[in-house]
Amino acid sequence: MDPATTSGPPNVGVRTAEKRGYAVPTEQPERPGRPTTDADRPNAGDAGRAGGVLVVADPPRRPRWRERVTTTLDLIRANPTGRITLKIFIAIAGALVVTIGIALIPLPGPGWLLVIAGLGIWAVEYHWARRLLGFTRRHVHGWTQWVRRQSLPVRVVLGSVGVVFVGVVVWLSLKFSLGIDVVAEAMRYLATH
């Protein structure tokens, strides 16, 4: 890595990894629709003429903790053993959180949030999980915005339908998994008292 060609502050983690013999990519990946060299840019030779200047704004800076996490993950991925270990760890941690979330879906509580958190863990390493998480976020956000635009009576009806749905799921889960029929027990209690 040539200090004269790098732009921005020096990255201590990258330098340390390179001293240890690991190959850390420092090039930005090509993005569709964005030129990568001066020769590829439109009007690159016209910079001296009026209107020939291409101005590209810097992307917004990410928080420091995200940069540290990204650098740490890049250092782990730079080593083949670390890359495989990271994939296995992410797969197991994500599967554990998703499994607990699916088990908690019938119960009142954070079942769906845990499933989405498990997808977030998988999204660190797997592209399909990143796409599925983005799809889920877009649809949940769209649903939430749609509900907020509705009148109060419509929101009350939607909330009631949600409560009835959760109640039916809890009832069926207790009936078929634990053998407890809450409705039959309630009817028997009302008949005897």
C-alpha positions as CSV (number, residue, x, y, z in Angstrom):
1,M,0.0,0.0,0.0
2,D,1.6,3.3,-1.1
3,P,0.8,6.1,1.3
4,A,1.0,8.6,-1.6
5,T,-1.9,7.0,-3.4
6,T,-4.2,6.4,-0.4
7,S,-6.7,9.0,0.5
8,G,-8.1,9.7,3.9
9,P,-6.8,8.9,7.3
10,P,-4.4,6.0,7.7
11,N,-6.2,2.8,8.7
12,V,-4.2,1.2,11.6
13,G,-6.1,-2.1,11.3
14,V,-5.3,-2.5,7.6
15,R,-1.6,-1.7,8.2
16,T,-1.4,-4.2,11.0
17,A,-3.0,-6.9,9.0
18,E,-0.7,-6.2,6.1
19,K,2.4,-6.4,8.4
20,R,1.2,-9.8,9.5
21,G,1.0,-11.0,5.9
22,Y,-2.8,-10.8,5.3
23,A,-4.2,-9.4,2.1
24,V,-6.8,-6.7,3.0
25,P,-8.7,-5.2,0.1
26,T,-8.4,-1.4,0.1
27,E,-10.1,-0.8,-3.2
28,Q,-13.7,0.3,-3.2
29,P,-15.9,-2.2,-5.1
30,E,-17.3,-1.0,-8.4
31,R,-20.8,0.2,-8.2
32,P,-23.1,0.1,-11.3
33,G,-23.6,3.5,-12.8
34,R,-20.6,5.1,-11.2
35,P,-17.3,5.7,-13.2
36,T,-14.2,4.4,-11.6
37,T,-11.3,6.2,-13.3
38,D,-10.9,9.7,-14.8
39,A,-10.9,8.3,-18.3
40,D,-14.3,6.7,-17.7
41,R,-15.9,9.9,-16.4
42,P,-17.9,11.9,-18.9
43,N,-16.4,15.3,-19.7
44,A,-13.1,14.3,-17.9
45,G,-11.1,16.3,-20.4
46,D,-13.5,19.2,-20.3
47,A,-12.7,20.1,-16.7
48,G,-11.2,23.5,-17.8
49,R,-14.4,24.5,-19.7
50,A,-17.5,25.9,-18.0
51,G,-19.9,23.2,-17.1
52,G,-17.3,20.5,-17.6
53,V,-16.7,19.8,-14.0
54,L,-18.0,16.6,-12.5
55,V,-18.8,17.0,-8.8
56,V,-19.3,13.9,-6.8
57,A,-20.3,14.3,-3.2
58,D,-18.7,12.2,-0.5
59,P,-21.0,9.6,0.9
60,P,-22.2,10.3,4.5
61,R,-19.8,9.2,7.1
62,R,-20.8,6.1,9.1
63,P,-20.6,6.1,12.9
64,R,-17.3,5.1,14.4
65,W,-18.5,1.9,16.0
66,R,-19.7,0.7,12.6
67,E,-16.3,1.5,11.0
68,R,-14.6,-0.5,13.8
69,V,-16.9,-3.5,13.3
70,T,-16.4,-3.3,9.6
71,T,-12.6,-3.1,10.0
72,T,-12.6,-6.0,12.5
73,L,-14.8,-8.2,10.1
74,D,-12.4,-7.3,7.2
75,L,-9.4,-8.4,9.3
76,I,-11.1,-11.7,10.2
77,R,-12.1,-12.3,6.6
78,A,-8.5,-11.6,5.4
79,N,-7.4,-14.9,6.9
80,P,-8.9,-18.0,5.3
81,T,-9.3,-19.7,8.7
82,G,-10.9,-16.6,10.1
83,R,-13.3,-16.4,7.1
84,I,-14.5,-20.0,7.6
85,T,-14.8,-19.6,11.4
86,L,-16.7,-16.3,11.0
87,K,-19.2,-18.0,8.5
88,I,-19.7,-20.9,10.9
89,F,-20.1,-18.6,13.9
90,I,-22.6,-16.4,12.1
91,A,-24.6,-19.4,10.8
92,I,-24.9,-20.9,14.3
93,A,-25.7,-17.7,16.1
94,G,-28.3,-16.7,13.5
95,A,-29.9,-20.1,13.5
96,L,-30.1,-20.1,17.3
97,V,-31.7,-16.7,17.4
98,V,-34.1,-17.5,14.6
99,T,-35.1,-20.8,16.2
100,I,-35.8,-19.2,19.6
101,G,-37.8,-16.5,17.7
102,I,-39.9,-19.1,15.8
103,A,-40.5,-20.9,19.1
104,L,-41.8,-17.7,20.7
105,I,-44.0,-16.5,17.8
106,P,-47.2,-18.2,19.2
107,L,-46.6,-16.6,22.6
108,P,-47.1,-12.9,23.3
109,G,-43.7,-11.3,23.1
110,P,-40.8,-10.6,20.9
111,G,-41.0,-13.7,18.6
112,W,-41.0,-11.9,15.3
113,L,-38.4,-9.4,16.5
114,L,-36.1,-12.3,17.3
115,V,-36.6,-13.8,13.9
116,I,-35.7,-10.4,12.3
117,A,-32.7,-10.1,14.7
118,G,-31.5,-13.6,13.5
119,L,-31.9,-12.4,9.9
120,G,-29.8,-9.4,10.8
121,I,-27.1,-11.7,12.3
122,W,-27.1,-13.8,9.1
123,A,-27.0,-10.7,7.0
124,V,-23.5,-9.9,8.2
125,E,-22.2,-12.8,6.2
126,Y,-24.9,-14.0,3.8
127,H,-26.3,-12.0,0.8
128,W,-29.6,-13.9,0.7
129,A,-30.3,-12.9,4.3
130,R,-29.4,-9.3,3.6
131,R,-31.9,-9.2,0.7
132,L,-34.6,-10.9,2.8
133,L,-34.0,-8.5,5.7
134,G,-34.3,-5.5,3.4
135,F,-37.5,-6.9,1.9
136,T,-38.9,-7.4,5.4
137,R,-37.9,-3.9,6.6
138,R,-39.5,-2.3,3.5
139,H,-42.8,-4.1,4.0
140,V,-43.0,-3.7,7.7
141,H,-42.3,0.0,7.3
142,G,-44.8,0.3,4.5
143,W,-47.5,-1.5,6.6
144,T,-46.7,0.8,9.6
145,Q,-47.0,3.9,7.5
146,W,-50.3,2.7,6.0
147,V,-51.8,1.9,9.4
148,R,-50.8,5.4,10.7
149,R,-52.6,7.1,7.9
150,Q,-55.9,5.3,8.7
151,S,-58.6,6.7,10.9
152,L,-58.9,5.7,14.6
153,P,-61.8,3.3,14.0
154,V,-59.9,1.4,11.3
155,R,-56.8,1.2,13.6
156,V,-59.0,-0.2,16.4
157,V,-60.4,-2.8,14.0
158,L,-56.9,-3.7,12.8
159,G,-55.7,-4.0,16.5
160,S,-58.7,-6.2,17.4
161,V,-58.0,-8.5,14.5
162,G,-54.4,-8.7,15.6
163,V,-55.4,-9.5,19.2
164,V,-57.9,-12.2,18.0
165,F,-55.2,-13.7,15.7
166,V,-52.6,-13.9,18.5
167,G,-55.3,-15.4,20.8
168,V,-56.1,-18.1,18.2
169,V,-52.4,-18.9,17.7
170,V,-51.8,-19.2,21.4
171,W,-54.9,-21.4,21.8
172,L,-53.9,-23.7,19.0
173,S,-50.3,-23.8,20.2
174,L,-51.3,-24.8,23.7
175,K,-53.9,-27.3,22.4
176,F,-51.6,-29.1,20.0
177,S,-48.2,-28.8,21.7
178,L,-49.1,-29.2,25.4
179,G,-52.5,-30.8,25.1
180,I,-54.2,-28.0,27.1
181,D,-57.5,-26.9,25.6
182,V,-58.1,-23.4,27.2
183,V,-61.5,-23.0,25.6
184,A,-62.8,-26.3,26.9
185,E,-61.4,-25.6,30.3
186,A,-63.0,-22.2,30.4
187,M,-66.4,-23.7,29.3
188,R,-66.1,-26.4,31.9
189,Y,-65.3,-23.8,34.6
190,L,-68.3,-21.6,33.6
191,A,-70.6,-24.6,33.6
192,T,-69.6,-25.7,37.1
193,H,-69.6,-22.2,38.7
